[in-house]
């Protein structure tokens, strides 16, 4: 997902990228990622949602899941 967002970022900066490679060194695997038009539409909606959330004065409610404690963004929600 992050790779697709990065594609959109570059596209908005005028850099045309059609595909990329995600490298997983720990499992010795590489994955080619191609950004489709459907992905672009989906990501534009996600970016609009993010902007709406950031503009609100009230934060969304915290969702308490077990997996949250392992999340890299844990501190943003709970601290």
Buried (B, 14 or more C-beta within 10 A) or exposed (E): EEBBEBBBEEBEEEEEEEEBEEEEEEEEEEEEEEBEEEBBEEBEEEBEEEEEEEEEEEEEEEEEEEEEEEEEEEEEBEE
